[in-house]
Amino acid sequence: MESVDWTQYKQDIADFYEVVGLQLVTWHRFTFGIDREAEGDKDNFTDVSIKALIQWNAFRTWPSTVPTPSGDIDKENAVMFLGIQYLEDNGWLDGNRYFNFNPGKDTFTIEGQLYSPFGDIKVAQAGDAGIMQMVILKREEKETGG
Protein backbone atom coordinates (compact mmCIF):
# COMPACT_ATOMS: atom_id res chain seq x y z
CA MET A 1 0.00 0.00 0.00
CA GLU A 2 1.32 3.42 -0.92
CA SER A 3 2.08 6.06 1.66
CA VAL A 4 -0.38 8.94 1.48
CA ASP A 5 0.64 12.57 1.93
CA TRP A 6 -1.71 13.87 4.62
CA THR A 7 -0.28 17.42 4.59
CA GLN A 8 -3.15 19.04 2.67
CA TYR A 9 -5.82 17.20 4.67
CA LYS A 10 -4.23 18.29 7.96
CA GLN A 11 -4.13 21.88 6.72
CA ASP A 12 -7.78 21.70 5.60
CA ILE A 13 -8.83 20.48 9.06
CA ALA A 14 -6.75 23.22 10.74
CA ASP A 15 -8.38 25.83 8.45
CA PHE A 16 -11.84 24.37 9.17
CA TYR A 17 -11.17 24.60 12.90
CA GLU A 18 -10.22 28.28 12.58
CA VAL A 19 -13.60 28.96 10.96
CA VAL A 20 -15.92 26.87 13.15
CA GLY A 21 -14.04 26.54 16.44
CA LEU A 22 -15.19 29.93 17.61
CA GLN A 23 -17.12 29.11 20.79
CA LEU A 24 -15.27 30.73 23.66
CA VAL A 25 -14.80 28.39 26.59
CA THR A 26 -13.26 29.24 29.94
CA TRP A 27 -10.90 26.47 30.99
CA HIS A 28 -10.44 26.50 34.77
CA ARG A 29 -6.92 25.02 34.68
CA PHE A 30 -5.65 23.42 37.87
CA THR A 31 -2.10 24.16 38.99
CA PHE A 32 -0.36 22.87 42.07
CA GLY A 33 0.88 25.34 44.63
CA ILE A 34 1.99 25.71 48.22
CA ASP A 35 -0.29 27.33 50.77
CA ARG A 36 0.64 30.60 52.46
CA GLU A 37 2.33 28.87 55.40
CA ALA A 38 4.20 26.47 53.07
CA GLU A 39 2.71 23.53 54.95
CA GLY A 40 0.74 21.82 52.23
CA ASP A 41 -0.61 21.85 48.74
CA LYS A 42 -3.03 24.51 47.69
CA ASP A 43 -5.45 24.13 44.82
CA ASN A 44 -4.89 26.95 42.36
CA PHE A 45 -6.84 27.55 39.20
CA THR A 46 -6.03 29.78 36.26
CA ASP A 47 -8.80 30.78 33.89
CA VAL A 48 -7.75 30.32 30.26
CA SER A 49 -9.91 31.33 27.30
CA ILE A 50 -9.91 28.67 24.62
CA LYS A 51 -11.72 28.25 21.29
CA ALA A 52 -13.61 25.02 20.75
CA LEU A 53 -16.25 23.48 18.55
CA ILE A 54 -19.09 22.41 20.86
CA GLN A 55 -21.55 19.69 19.96
CA TRP A 56 -24.63 19.71 22.15
CA ASN A 57 -25.88 16.20 22.99
CA ALA A 58 -26.62 15.35 19.36
CA PHE A 59 -25.77 11.69 19.83
CA ARG A 60 -24.62 9.40 22.59
CA THR A 61 -20.83 9.38 22.71
CA TRP A 62 -19.98 8.05 26.17
CA PRO A 63 -21.73 5.98 28.88
CA SER A 64 -22.59 8.61 31.47
CA THR A 65 -25.96 7.62 32.92
CA VAL A 66 -26.22 7.94 36.71
CA PRO A 67 -28.94 5.92 38.51
CA THR A 68 -30.99 7.72 41.16
CA PRO A 69 -34.06 6.64 43.19
CA SER A 70 -36.29 8.64 40.87
CA GLY A 71 -34.72 7.36 37.64
CA ASP A 72 -31.58 7.57 35.55
CA ILE A 73 -29.97 10.93 34.84
CA ASP A 74 -27.98 11.34 31.66
CA LYS A 75 -25.09 13.58 32.75
CA GLU A 76 -23.64 13.92 29.26
CA ASN A 77 -24.58 17.17 27.68
CA ALA A 78 -21.85 18.19 25.28
CA VAL A 79 -18.61 17.29 23.61
CA MET A 80 -15.83 19.76 22.92
CA PHE A 81 -13.62 19.42 19.85
CA LEU A 82 -10.14 20.95 19.97
CA GLY A 83 -7.66 21.12 17.10
CA ILE A 84 -4.34 19.41 17.86
CA GLN A 85 -2.51 22.16 15.94
CA TYR A 86 -4.36 24.83 17.96
CA LEU A 87 -3.40 23.05 21.20
CA GLU A 88 0.21 22.72 20.05
CA ASP A 89 0.41 26.39 19.03
CA ASN A 90 -0.66 27.34 22.57
CA GLY A 91 1.60 24.86 24.39
CA TRP A 92 -1.31 22.76 25.68
CA LEU A 93 -0.15 19.31 24.52
CA ASP A 94 1.61 16.70 26.62
CA GLY A 95 4.46 14.48 25.41
CA ASN A 96 1.98 12.11 23.72
CA ARG A 97 0.31 14.97 21.83
CA TYR A 98 -2.83 14.86 23.98
CA PHE A 99 -4.56 17.90 25.48
CA ASN A 100 -2.63 18.54 28.69
CA PHE A 101 -5.47 19.00 31.15
CA ASN A 102 -6.20 17.48 34.56
CA PRO A 103 -9.39 15.40 34.16
CA GLY A 104 -9.87 15.18 37.93
CA LYS A 105 -9.52 18.88 38.71
CA ASP A 106 -10.01 21.01 35.58
CA THR A 107 -13.45 22.27 34.64
CA PHE A 108 -14.85 24.27 31.73
CA THR A 109 -17.49 27.00 31.58
CA ILE A 110 -19.54 27.29 28.41
CA GLU A 111 -22.26 29.95 28.17
CA GLY A 112 -22.31 30.29 31.98
CA GLN A 113 -22.71 26.55 32.63
CA LEU A 114 -19.99 24.59 34.47
CA TYR A 115 -18.84 21.25 33.01
CA SER A 116 -16.26 18.68 34.00
CA PRO A 117 -14.48 16.31 31.61
CA PHE A 118 -15.81 12.76 31.48
CA GLY A 119 -13.43 11.30 28.90
CA ASP A 120 -11.38 12.23 25.88
CA ILE A 121 -10.11 10.70 22.65
CA LYS A 122 -8.38 11.80 19.46
CA VAL A 123 -10.59 12.06 16.38
CA ALA A 124 -10.28 13.18 12.73
CA GLN A 125 -7.55 10.72 11.87
CA ALA A 126 -4.92 11.59 9.25
CA GLY A 127 -2.99 8.42 8.61
CA ASP A 128 -1.66 7.48 12.03
CA ALA A 129 -2.11 10.92 13.63
CA GLY A 130 -5.22 12.31 15.31
CA ILE A 131 -5.69 15.95 14.35
CA MET A 132 -8.60 16.80 16.64
CA GLN A 133 -9.30 15.85 20.23
CA MET A 134 -12.78 15.31 21.60
CA VAL A 135 -13.46 15.96 25.30
CA ILE A 136 -16.75 14.58 26.63
CA LEU A 137 -18.34 17.00 29.09
CA LYS A 138 -20.89 16.53 31.86
CA ARG A 139 -22.87 19.25 33.58
CA GLU A 140 -21.82 20.00 37.14
CA GLU A 141 -24.60 22.34 38.13
CA LYS A 142 -28.27 21.72 37.70
CA GLU A 143 -30.17 24.45 35.95
CA THR A 144 -33.19 25.50 37.96
CA GLY A 145 -34.70 27.95 35.50
CA GLY A 146 -36.20 31.27 36.34
N, C-alpha and C positions, 0 to 999 in steps of 0.2 A: 504494500500500500504506500502511495506517495505521501510525503510530508506536505502539509498544507500551510501556506503562509497566512497566519491569523492576524497580521498587522492591521489590515484595513478593517476587519470585523471589530477588533478591539477598539480602534479609533472611532468607528461608528457608534459603538455602545457608549464610549466616553462622551461623544458629542450628544447622543440621545439623553444621557444623564444630565448634562448641562442644561438641556432644554426642559426636561420634565421633573428633575429632582429639585424642585424649588420650594417645597414645603419646609418652612423653618421649624426646627426641632431644638428644644433646649435639652442638652445632654448634661445631667447632673453627675459629673465625673468624680468618682471617689479617689482620694489620694491619702496615703498614710501620713501621719504626723505625730508629733509628741505633744502631750498636753502642756499647759503653762508651767507646771511644776516639774516637768520632765520625768514623771513617774509612770507614765503609761501611754499607750496609743490613743490618739484622738482621731475621730472620724472627721475628715475634711472633704468638702465637696467644692468643685469648681464648675461653674456653669459655662458650657461651651455651646455656641450656636452652630448647628450643623444643617446641611441641606440633605433632604431625603425624599424619596418617592414613597408615599404612604398608600397602602392598599387596605381599605376598610372592610374587613370581614366578608370578602366576596366569596371565599371558599375555605373549607376546612384545611388548615395546613399543619396543625400540630394537635396532639391529644391534650386538651387543657380543661376538661370538664371536671368540676368539683362537686361531689355529692353533698347535699345538705338535707336536713329533715323535711324541708318543704319541696325538695326536688333538686335536680342537677342545675348547676350554674355553669354556663360556658364562659370562662374567663378570657378566652381569646377575643380580641377585638380588632387587631390590626397587625400588619406586618410592615416593616420598614426596610426598603431597599437602599443600599449604599454602594456607590461605585468604588471598586478597589483602587482605581487610579486616584479618585478624589481622596480616599482615606490615606493613600501613600503620599500624595502631595501635601497633606496636612500633618504627616507624621503620626498617624493613628493606626498603623499596622504593627503587629508583633512579628517575631522572627519567622513565623509560618505564613505570613501574609494574610492573617485574619484580623478583623477589627479588634483593636486592643482596648477592650472594655472589661469591667468587672461585673460579671453577670449576677453576682450575689449582692452587690452594693449599688451599682449605677442604676439610675432611673432616667426616664425621658419624659418631657412635657410636650404634648402636642395639642394645640388649640385649648390650652388651659387644663387639660386632663393629664393626670400622672399615670405613667405606665412603667412596668418593669419588664426586663427581658425574660423570655420563657424558653428560648432556644435560638440557635443561629446556624446557618449553613451557607456555603458558597453556591451561587447560581449563575446563570448565563455563561455557560462553559465555552471556552475557546481553546480547542485542543485539550491540553491537560491542565489548563489554568482557568480558575473561576475569575470572572471579571466584575461580578456584583456579589454582595453579601446580603442575605436576607436575615433580619432579626425579628423573631416572633415576639409580639408584645401583648401583655395582659394588663387590664385596667387595675389600678390599685385603689382608686376611690370610687365609691358608688355615687352616681349622679342622683340627686334627689328631686331635681326639677325646681321650678319656681323662681 
